[in-house]
């Protein structure tokens, strides 16, 4: 069937550019998506959302997204011709969202620790000096 389609197009148009586009489209349609590309993207986006609402959940989701993205990137690098580029882009987007979420969560946690330490030091100094 594929040969008949090529012969038909080539006979009708005699245009190599159209034939090349048809072949490339057929090859692109035979590619698969990465198995967990959508999952990585959803986890990355959720990690950003939960980082601002409840920090530790966002941090955990970000770590999971980055870990899953690394395995999906390895799968794609082993056989890039078998998977679609859009699914690889989804994996990269989820990975970037996860990394940003981890960084923001780390800053929020460090700031919270500094506040707690400041309150403790203020409390100790207040009780020591009798304020």
N, C-alpha and C positions, 0 to 999 in steps of 0.2 A: 504494500500500500504506500509506503514511504517513497519508493522508487517511482511509482505512478504519479504521485503528487509532484515530485521534482521534475519529471519529464513533462507533465502538463504545464507547470509554471514556466519552465524553460522554453517550451514550444510556443506558448501563447505570447510571452513578452520578449523573449530573447534578451533578457536583461540580467546580467550576472549579479548586480547589486541586490535585486529583489530575491534572487535565488539564495544568495549568501544570507540575507536577512531571514528568510524562511528557515534555512538550516540552523542558524543560530537560535531562533525562537524555538524550534523543535528541541534542540539540545537543552536550552534553558528550561523548557517545560518538563524534561525528564529528571531534573534535579530534585532532591528532597530537602526539606527543612531540617535544621539541626533538632535533635530530639527534645531538648529542653530550652530552646531559645525563648519562647514566650514566657516560660516560668522564670527565667533569669531576669527578663525585662520587668515582669510584674513584681518580683521580689525587690528589684532595685528601686522601682518607683515607690513601693510601699515602705521601703526602708527610709526614704526621704520624708515621707509623710509622717511616719511614726517617730522619726528622730526629733521632730519638733513637738509632737504631742506627748510622747513618753519615751525618753531617750534610750533606755536600755533595750526596748523592743526594736527600735530602729537600728541600733548597733548590731543586734543579733541577726536581723534580717539582712543588713548590709554585709555582714561576714558570710552568711549563707549564699547571698547573691554572687559575691566575689569568688567564693570557692566553687560554686557550680559553673560560673563563667569560665574559670580556668580549665575545667574538664571539657567543656564544650569547645573552647578554643583549640585544645589539643586534638579533638576529633576532627575539627575543620582543617587544621594544618596537616594532618595525616592524609586527607583526601579532599582537597578543596574543590575538585571537579564534581564531586558527588552532591554537594550541598549548595543551596542558594545563597547568594551574597546578602540578600535581605535578612535572612535568619542570622547570619554572622554579624550583621550590623545591629540586630536586636540584642545579641549576646554582648556586644561591645557597649551598647547603650546601658544595658542593665548593670554591667560591670562598672562603668563610670558612675552611675547613680549610687551603686553600693559603696564605691570608694569615697565619694563625696559625703555620703551618709556616715561612714565610719569616721572621717575627719571631723565632721560637725559634732558627732556624738562624743568623740574624744575631747574636743574643746569644751563642750557643755559639761562633761563629767569632771574635767580638770578645774573648770571654773567653780563647780559645786564643791569640790574638795577644798579649794582655796577659801571659799566662803565659810565652810564648816570649820576649817582650821583657824580662820580669823575670829569666828565667834568663840571658839574654845579658848584661844589666846586672850581675847578680850575678857572672857569670863574669869580666867585664871588671874589675869592682872587686876581685875576689879576686886576679886576676893582677897588678893594679896595686899593691895593698897587700901582696902576698906572703902571703896567708892560706893 
